[in-house]
Amino acid sequence: MVLAFCGIGFHHLGIRPGAGHTLRAPGGRVRPPVHQTGHQSPGHNTPANQAVSDLISGLLTWFSPAYLSGAIIGFGATGTLLAPILHGWLQLGAALVGAYAICIFCIRPLLTGVQKWASLPAKTLNDAVLENGTAVTDFDSKGYGLVRLNLDGQVVQLLGQLAPEEQSGARVRSGETLFVRSVDPAKQRCVVCRTNGSILAKY
């Protein structure tokens, strides 16, 4: 049935197999297809086609597994509950109304809520700027050492370089908290400093 609806939509939208082939005019001359000349046939109506496309999309939405499952549950539950008081066509109509109500008042809000709570994109190394990092090793005399970053629960280690204006002080020790000033994802390196003031001075 879903394929049938799709076929109806394609038919009304003017999509037919071989619609892009060239046309041969009388006398053997070849006429380019419509989409190459930029002219549409008089029978095409873009607003009407858009309306039909929206209608087909709306109908196909009801054939999603979530809506079908909700419709089946609503149909069966309503028909069973109303069986002692309704019979025949009345029972069938009430079951259909119950199926529709479950889809509208239960399934649709549920799907909307799931879409709102979709997971955010994972952080990249560029998002580590202005974040805290931890020195994994003691920094050497040139101000280099390993720095551990935590990005959305994923531990990443980069080669860290202490900011030039802070290299004259004491060396960074393992376990010391540092602030990431900049990151070079290509070289897996970052520039770190001990205080927020150094970051603000940079920017």
Salt bridges, closest charged atoms under 4 A:
ASP138 OD2 - ARG173 NH1 3.84
GLU165 OE2 - ARG181 NH2 2.40
GLU176 OE2 - ARG194 NE 2.74
